[in-house]
């Protein structure tokens, strides 16, 4: 039997705060989170190009941070971020870390840090299931993780913003537009045709992927996440619409796995 002092020590250790920094550096936005163990206690975001000052302010606001983890999908800011955060110990999200899944990707080191974090989050929140994670951000990515926690790969395609920009940049006359839900599937003007083409093109892509996986996996768990997932129609969102911090929870779990004593 444990003594009173031993039990008290366990309780005190469990109740002790474990403050860690989680950074999700995307193509458009960078998001900073502070977790106390598995709970988000603070968060902020800014445009990726303006990452420095908000990070310094966020770090100053939380002097009790013990460590953290970084996902940098661009791969060009890692060294500068580590220098700005020094001497805070930081893990870099990648396939070199202990992870809750195994990948069958032919080139594991090329698997993006964001996709690694999303797969980890799927394993944590939806264990022992066939899972399809679709993330709608600057790019649209999908990843399939089976019930044995084997990651098989997925897809990468342009997101809403990238499609609007490419239509403008690689054509002579098409205007640069921002997102707008089409009034009608049949566009009766150039602008309406673009709105309809981008919107229904993405919906058909997502629905087609889901249908193909559901043919092989009747018990498929569908997870939709990312900033642009809210733009999907309700029948899709009614599947499983993960909260906007889904990726961050995956990073935080990976940090737990790779930090002894946490």
ROTI-818069 format. One line per field, with one value per residue (C-alpha): residue number from 1; x, y, z. Coordinates in pm, whole numbers. Example, Ala and Ser with C-alpha at 12.3 -4.5 7.8 and 13.67 -1.06 7.14 Angstrom:
pos = (1; 2) $
X = (1230; 1367) $
Y = (-450; -106) $
Z = (780; 714) $
//
This chain:
pos = (1; 2; 3; 4; 5; 6; 7; 8; 9; 10; 11; 12; 13; 14; 15; 16; 17; 18; 19; 20; 21; 22; 23; 24; 25; 26; 27; 28; 29; 30; 31; 32; 33; 34; 35; 36; 37; 38; 39; 40; 41; 42; 43; 44; 45; 46; 47; 48; 49; 50; 51; 52; 53; 54; 55; 56; 57; 58; 59; 60; 61; 62; 63; 64; 65; 66; 67; 68; 69; 70; 71; 72; 73; 74; 75; 76; 77; 78; 79; 80; 81; 82; 83; 84; 85; 86; 87; 88; 89; 90; 91; 92; 93; 94; 95; 96; 97; 98; 99; 100; 101; 102; 103; 104; 105; 106; 107; 108; 109; 110; 111; 112; 113; 114; 115; 116; 117; 118; 119; 120; 121; 122; 123; 124; 125; 126; 127; 128; 129; 130; 131; 132; 133; 134; 135; 136; 137; 138; 139; 140; 141; 142; 143; 144; 145; 146; 147; 148; 149; 150; 151; 152; 153; 154; 155; 156; 157; 158; 159; 160; 161; 162; 163; 164; 165; 166; 167; 168; 169; 170; 171; 172; 173; 174; 175; 176; 177; 178; 179; 180; 181; 182; 183; 184; 185; 186; 187; 188; 189; 190; 191; 192; 193; 194; 195; 196; 197; 198; 199; 200; 201; 202; 203; 204; 205; 206; 207; 208; 209; 210; 211; 212; 213; 214; 215; 216; 217; 218; 219; 220; 221; 222; 223; 224; 225; 226; 227; 228; 229; 230; 231; 232; 233; 234; 235; 236; 237; 238; 239; 240; 241; 242; 243; 244; 245; 246; 247; 248; 249; 250; 251; 252; 253; 254; 255; 256; 257; 258; 259; 260; 261; 262) $
X = (0; 119; 188; 6; 320; 352; -11; 22; 330; 143; -149; 79; 272; -49; -181; 146; 117; 302; 306; 420; 427; 276; 342; 151; 334; 121; 143; -92; -116; 101; -83; 67; -83; -4; -112; -128; -92; -379; -576; -536; -503; -411; -386; -319; -254; -108; -6; 293; 504; 450; 540; 821; 668; 360; 584; 806; 497; 342; 664; 693; 333; 408; 744; 664; 686; 891; 925; 736; 693; 699; 533; 673; 514; 718; 1039; 1223; 1149; 1256; 1606; 1487; 1206; 1441; 1680; 1397; 1281; 1625; 1692; 1340; 1374; 1169; 1086; 1057; 761; 879; 900; 1212; 995; 798; 450; 118; 111; 336; 344; 358; 453; 729; 928; 842; 1074; 872; 549; 455; 463; 102; -11; 190; 18; -328; -271; -158; -469; -690; -524; -579; -936; -1072; -882; -928; -1110; -1050; -1002; -993; -867; -940; -780; -897; -642; -410; -386; -642; -484; -631; -474; -601; -508; -650; -773; -427; -277; -110; -94; -127; -90; -346; -377; -266; -448; -497; -731; -985; -739; -482; -744; -861; -503; -402; -703; -596; -219; -223; -483; -499; -831; -975; -1010; -861; -1149; -1194; -1419; -1790; -2048; -2208; -2567; -2626; -2429; -2456; -2255; -2413; -2110; -1734; -1721; -2014; -1860; -1536; -1722; -1918; -1617; -1400; -1676; -1833; -1496; -1379; -1708; -1706; -1343; -1411; -1732; -1560; -1277; -1518; -1728; -1425; -1303; -1652; -1675; -1384; -1437; -1802; -1712; -1501; -1469; -1453; -1273; -1298; -1076; -893; -997; -1190; -1388; -1661; -1723; -1850; -2227; -2400; -2438; -2059; -1997; -2245; -2007; -1739; -1631; -1317; -1251; -1005; -739; -739; -385; -254; -386; -195; 126; 71; 25; 343; 525; 393; 525; 870; 916; 997; 813; 535) $
Y = (0; 350; 574; 903; 1093; 888; 947; 1318; 1338; 1175; 1416; 1718; 1603; 1552; 1893; 2067; 2285; 2171; 2474; 2412; 2612; 2466; 2642; 2566; 2758; 2734; 2880; 3167; 3188; 3102; 2996; 3003; 2797; 2750; 2414; 2318; 1943; 1868; 2191; 2503; 2803; 3068; 3106; 3372; 3385; 3619; 3620; 3397; 3684; 3880; 3600; 3765; 4037; 3834; 3544; 3764; 3914; 3571; 3431; 3728; 3681; 3320; 3310; 2973; 2770; 2451; 2349; 2319; 2178; 2336; 2242; 2451; 2346; 2600; 2463; 2793; 2954; 2678; 2806; 3165; 3045; 2831; 3125; 3356; 3104; 3009; 2867; 2716; 2348; 2282; 1966; 1984; 1783; 1514; 1143; 1116; 1149; 881; 888; 712; 569; 402; 529; 337; 656; 571; 877; 923; 1221; 1411; 1377; 1729; 1822; 1936; 1599; 1420; 1626; 1568; 1192; 1196; 1391; 1139; 853; 1026; 1146; 854; 538; 192; 322; 362; 739; 980; 1327; 1603; 1937; 2242; 2521; 2683; 2330; 2054; 1741; 1404; 1124; 774; 602; 253; 102; -50; 302; 246; 568; 488; 834; 1054; 1352; 1713; 1966; 2347; 2511; 2788; 3078; 2900; 2818; 3179; 3303; 3046; 3129; 3494; 3445; 3184; 3344; 3664; 3812; 3631; 3857; 3789; 3707; 3620; 3346; 3381; 3105; 3086; 3194; 2921; 2618; 2758; 3082; 3347; 3578; 3531; 3602; 3371; 3098; 3121; 3116; 2810; 2633; 2670; 2595; 2293; 2168; 2139; 1993; 1730; 1649; 1602; 1406; 1186; 1101; 1018; 796; 600; 530; 440; 172; -10; 90; 89; 200; 495; 788; 1113; 1410; 1752; 2028; 2343; 2705; 2655; 2351; 2590; 2678; 2329; 2266; 2129; 1765; 1737; 1927; 1705; 1411; 1489; 1850; 1875; 2193; 2446; 2344; 1980; 1999; 2169; 1887; 1642; 1840; 1856; 1479; 1420; 1645; 1429; 1115; 1267; 1442; 1199; 1283; 1475) $
Z = (0; -80; 215; 266; 161; -158; -249; -171; -394; -684; -643; -625; -930; -1127; -1026; -1109; -1415; -1727; -1953; -2308; -2631; -2948; -3280; -3599; -3875; -4188; -4536; -4455; -4075; -3778; -3463; -3114; -2832; -2465; -2325; -1960; -2013; -2254; -2204; -2418; -2185; -2441; -2818; -3078; -3451; -3709; -4074; -4135; -4268; -3944; -3702; -3502; -3284; -3180; -3082; -2864; -2698; -2646; -2500; -2264; -2155; -2055; -1877; -1713; -2035; -1992; -2356; -2679; -3027; -3370; -3699; -3985; -4316; -4510; -4362; -4391; -4054; -3817; -3738; -3685; -3457; -3248; -3214; -3108; -2847; -2710; -2451; -2441; -2545; -2859; -3051; -3430; -3557; -3796; -3863; -3645; -3333; -3149; -3304; -3234; -3588; -3845; -4202; -4529; -4714; -4962; -4855; -4484; -4439; -4701; -4506; -4398; -4031; -4049; -4185; -3916; -3646; -3796; -3813; -3450; -3348; -3531; -3341; -3007; -3054; -3260; -3156; -3309; -3616; -3988; -4020; -4313; -4219; -4470; -4393; -4588; -4568; -4821; -4960; -4925; -4782; -4701; -4497; -4427; -4100; -4052; -3725; -3664; -3671; -4008; -4212; -4583; -4736; -4907; -5139; -5179; -5397; -5413; -5163; -5222; -5221; -5436; -5700; -5722; -5755; -6016; -6237; -6233; -6263; -6538; -6762; -6959; -6853; -6553; -6245; -5902; -5670; -5305; -5177; -5229; -5224; -5571; -5611; -5867; -5988; -6340; -6344; -6571; -6562; -6553; -6179; -6103; -6321; -6120; -5787; -5901; -6050; -5741; -5490; -5656; -5778; -5417; -5296; -5571; -5491; -5121; -5175; -5434; -5196; -4915; -5142; -5264; -4909; -4789; -5058; -4896; -4533; -4427; -4074; -4191; -3951; -4146; -3991; -4156; -4024; -4132; -4164; -4489; -4370; -4253; -4619; -4694; -4705; -4396; -4512; -4528; -4207; -4026; -4062; -3805; -3810; -3598; -3403; -3543; -3289; -3397; -3542; -3228; -3008; -3226; -3182; -2807; -2791; -2991; -2745; -2459; -2628; -2673; -2338; -2055; -1733; -1903) $
//
